[in-house]
Amino acid sequence: MFYRKNMGPKERVARTVVGGSMIAYAFAVAGIAAAWPMAAGGAMVILTGMVGFCPACAMVGRRSVEGPRQ
């Protein structure tokens, strides 16, 4: 892999659920102008949850959950 995971399994599940909720809320409640950007944000949250790596967390110095690479 080209990256190290920086999220544990509980956070990955939480991000996937929250991302799905963001997409559902975007199209159910938000107005037409706000729906697509909010849905795109939800899709990115789901993607980071599925992959296990968050670039924003890595930029602020969050450590890997895998430990040092051998």
C-alpha positions as CSV (number, residue, x, y, z in Angstrom):
1,M,0.0,0.0,0.0
2,F,1.1,3.6,-0.6
3,Y,-0.4,4.9,2.7
4,R,-0.8,3.8,6.3
5,K,-4.3,3.6,7.7
6,N,-4.9,6.2,10.4
7,M,-8.3,5.1,11.5
8,G,-9.4,2.1,13.6
9,P,-12.4,-0.2,12.8
10,K,-14.9,1.7,15.0
11,E,-14.1,5.0,13.4
12,R,-14.3,3.5,9.9
13,V,-17.8,2.2,10.6
14,A,-18.8,5.5,12.2
15,R,-17.6,7.5,9.2
16,T,-19.5,5.2,6.8
17,V,-22.7,5.6,8.7
18,V,-22.3,9.4,9.1
19,G,-21.5,9.8,5.4
20,G,-24.6,7.9,4.4
21,S,-26.7,10.1,6.8
22,M,-25.2,13.2,5.2
23,I,-26.2,12.0,1.8
24,A,-29.7,11.1,2.9
25,Y,-30.1,14.5,4.7
26,A,-28.8,16.3,1.7
27,F,-31.6,15.0,-0.6
28,A,-34.4,14.8,2.0
29,V,-34.2,18.1,3.8
30,A,-31.6,20.5,2.3
31,G,-32.5,22.8,-0.6
32,I,-31.6,22.2,-4.2
33,A,-28.5,24.5,-4.0
34,A,-27.1,22.8,-0.9
35,A,-27.9,19.2,-1.8
36,W,-25.1,18.4,-4.2
37,P,-22.2,19.8,-2.2
38,M,-23.5,18.2,1.0
39,A,-23.9,14.8,-0.8
40,A,-20.3,15.2,-2.2
41,G,-19.0,15.7,1.3
42,G,-20.9,12.7,2.5
43,A,-19.4,10.6,-0.3
44,M,-15.9,11.7,0.7
45,V,-16.6,10.8,4.3
46,I,-17.8,7.3,3.2
47,L,-14.7,7.0,1.0
48,T,-12.3,7.8,3.8
49,G,-14.2,5.3,6.0
50,M,-14.0,2.5,3.5
51,V,-10.3,3.1,2.7
52,G,-9.2,3.7,6.3
53,F,-7.1,6.8,5.5
54,C,-8.0,10.4,6.1
55,P,-5.7,12.9,4.4
56,A,-6.9,15.7,6.8
57,C,-6.0,13.6,9.8
58,A,-2.6,12.8,8.3
59,M,-1.9,16.5,7.7
60,V,-2.4,17.4,11.4
61,G,-0.1,14.6,12.5
62,R,-2.4,11.8,13.5
63,R,-0.5,8.5,13.9
64,S,-1.1,5.3,12.0
65,V,-3.0,2.5,13.7
66,E,-0.9,-0.1,12.0
67,G,2.3,0.8,13.8
68,P,5.7,1.2,12.1
69,R,6.3,-0.3,8.7
70,Q,8.7,-3.2,8.7
